[in-house]
Amino acid sequence: PEEKKGLVRIFLHELNMIYDTLFSVYFTTSMLSGAMAAIGFSLLGMPYPALMGGIVAVFTLLPMLGLPFVFIPMALYYMLQGDIIRSLILLVFGVVVLMIVPENIIRPHLAMKTSRIHPTLTLLAYTAPVFVVGVVGVIIGPTLYGFLLAVYRTIIIRRKDKPQKDAE
């Protein structure tokens, strides 16, 4: 209907802004993880730290599963070489600095700064669906979250506009 076109435009505009922000935040977090990995690998004295940081950045784009495919084989290699300390440091570095910090601190903070999305909601949107529906939840969670947030914002905008139309 003609009278609903404005409402649909508002909804699609909000949806576009939210999905664009979620993608940008996800991509930025992956690149920051790669940079942190390169710095950490360099401090650990590993060969080709920049290349390995780039690999981490790419594998971080694969939710939940990607990153361990990088640092766990590296830790196993050093353990087989007899360098147990470096292997353990690499495991702790991978889990804490490359997985926990980006997912629980950097990503929610970026989402809050760029799109007025509360960090707790962003954290829940990325993590809770994983526990409910598994790895597919990494895709379903942010998608559903963005859709529901766009609906909520559209309703809020509509309510703000409605008193003005009633006054006319």
C-alpha positions as CSV (number, residue, x, y, z in Angstrom):
1,P,0.0,0.0,0.0
2,E,1.1,3.5,-0.7
3,E,0.7,4.7,2.9
4,K,3.2,2.0,4.1
5,K,6.0,2.9,1.7
6,G,7.5,5.5,4.1
7,L,7.5,2.9,6.9
8,V,9.2,0.4,4.7
9,R,11.8,3.0,3.6
10,I,12.6,3.8,7.2
11,F,12.9,0.1,8.1
12,L,15.2,-0.7,5.1
13,H,17.3,2.3,5.9
14,E,17.7,1.2,9.5
15,L,18.4,-2.4,8.4
16,N,21.0,-1.2,5.9
17,M,22.8,0.9,8.6
18,I,22.8,-1.9,11.1
19,Y,24.0,-4.7,8.7
20,D,26.6,-2.4,7.3
21,T,27.9,-1.6,10.8
22,L,27.9,-5.2,11.9
23,F,29.9,-6.2,8.8
24,S,32.3,-3.3,9.3
25,V,32.8,-4.1,12.9
26,Y,33.3,-7.8,12.2
27,F,35.9,-7.0,9.4
28,T,37.7,-4.4,11.5
29,T,37.9,-6.8,14.5
30,S,39.4,-9.5,12.2
31,M,42.0,-7.1,10.9
32,L,42.9,-5.9,14.4
33,S,43.3,-9.6,15.5
34,G,45.7,-10.1,12.6
35,A,47.7,-7.0,13.7
36,M,47.8,-8.2,17.3
37,A,48.9,-11.7,16.1
38,A,51.7,-10.2,14.0
39,I,53.0,-8.3,17.0
40,G,52.6,-11.3,19.4
41,F,54.3,-13.6,16.9
42,S,57.1,-11.2,16.5
43,L,57.6,-10.9,20.2
44,L,57.7,-14.7,20.5
45,G,60.4,-14.8,17.9
46,M,58.4,-16.8,15.4
47,P,59.4,-16.7,11.7
48,Y,57.3,-14.5,9.3
49,P,55.2,-12.8,11.9
50,A,53.5,-10.4,9.4
51,L,52.6,-13.3,7.1
52,M,51.2,-15.3,10.0
53,G,49.3,-12.2,11.2
54,G,47.7,-11.9,7.8
55,I,46.7,-15.6,7.9
56,V,45.2,-15.0,11.4
57,A,43.2,-12.0,10.0
58,V,41.8,-14.1,7.2
59,F,41.0,-17.1,9.4
60,T,39.4,-14.9,12.0
61,L,36.7,-14.2,9.4
62,L,35.7,-17.8,9.8
63,P,33.6,-17.7,13.0
64,M,34.6,-19.8,16.0
65,L,36.6,-22.5,14.0
66,G,39.0,-20.4,11.9
67,L,41.4,-19.1,14.4
68,P,42.3,-22.3,16.3
69,F,43.3,-23.8,12.9
70,V,46.2,-21.3,13.0
71,F,47.6,-21.2,16.5
72,I,46.9,-24.8,17.6
73,P,49.1,-26.4,14.8
74,M,51.7,-23.8,15.6
75,A,51.7,-24.7,19.3
76,L,51.8,-28.4,18.4
77,Y,54.8,-27.8,16.1
78,Y,56.7,-26.0,18.9
79,M,55.7,-28.7,21.4
80,L,57.0,-31.4,19.1
81,Q,60.2,-29.4,18.7
82,G,60.7,-29.5,22.4
83,D,59.9,-25.9,23.0
84,I,57.1,-26.5,25.6
85,I,57.3,-22.9,27.1
86,R,56.8,-21.3,23.7
87,S,54.0,-23.7,22.9
88,L,52.1,-22.9,26.1
89,I,52.6,-19.2,25.6
90,L,51.3,-19.5,22.1
91,L,48.2,-21.4,23.2
92,V,47.5,-18.8,26.0
93,F,48.2,-15.9,23.6
94,G,45.9,-17.5,21.0
95,V,43.0,-18.1,23.3
96,V,43.2,-14.9,25.4
97,V,44.6,-12.2,23.1
98,L,43.3,-13.5,19.7
99,M,40.0,-15.0,20.7
100,I,38.6,-13.6,24.0
101,V,39.8,-10.0,23.7
102,P,38.5,-9.4,20.2
103,E,35.2,-11.2,20.7
104,N,34.4,-9.8,24.1
105,I,36.0,-6.4,24.3
106,I,36.9,-5.0,20.8
107,R,33.9,-6.1,18.8
108,P,31.2,-4.9,21.3
109,H,33.1,-1.6,21.9
110,L,33.3,-0.9,18.1
111,A,29.6,-1.7,17.7
112,M,28.7,0.7,20.5
113,K,30.8,3.5,19.0
114,T,29.8,3.1,15.4
115,S,26.1,2.3,15.5
116,R,24.6,3.2,18.9
117,I,24.3,-0.5,19.7
118,H,24.8,-1.5,23.4
119,P,27.9,-3.7,23.8
120,T,26.1,-6.3,25.9
121,L,23.5,-6.7,23.2
122,T,26.2,-7.1,20.5
123,L,28.0,-9.6,22.6
124,L,24.8,-11.6,23.1
125,A,24.0,-11.4,19.4
126,Y,27.3,-13.0,18.5
127,T,27.7,-15.6,21.3
128,A,24.3,-16.7,22.5
129,P,23.0,-18.2,19.2
130,V,26.2,-20.3,19.0
131,F,25.2,-22.1,22.2
132,V,21.6,-22.5,21.1
133,V,21.9,-23.6,17.4
134,G,25.7,-24.3,17.1
135,V,28.1,-22.8,14.5
136,V,25.2,-21.7,12.3
137,G,24.3,-19.4,15.1
138,V,27.2,-17.2,14.2
139,I,25.3,-16.3,11.0
140,I,21.7,-16.4,12.4
141,G,22.4,-14.4,15.6
142,P,23.7,-11.1,14.1
143,T,21.2,-11.4,11.2
144,L,18.2,-11.8,13.5
145,Y,19.6,-9.3,15.9
146,G,20.0,-6.7,13.1
147,F,16.5,-7.4,11.8
148,L,14.9,-7.0,15.3
149,L,16.9,-3.9,16.0
150,A,15.7,-2.4,12.7
151,V,12.1,-3.2,13.6
152,Y,12.5,-1.7,17.1
153,R,14.1,1.5,15.7
154,T,11.4,1.8,13.0
155,I,8.7,1.6,15.7
156,I,10.5,4.3,17.7
157,I,10.8,6.6,14.7
158,R,7.2,6.0,13.8
159,R,6.0,6.8,17.3
160,K,8.0,10.1,17.2
161,D,6.5,11.0,13.9
162,K,2.9,10.1,14.8
163,P,2.3,12.9,17.3
164,Q,3.4,15.4,14.7
165,K,1.0,14.0,12.1
166,D,-1.8,14.0,14.6
167,A,-1.2,17.6,15.4
168,E,-1.5,18.6,11.8
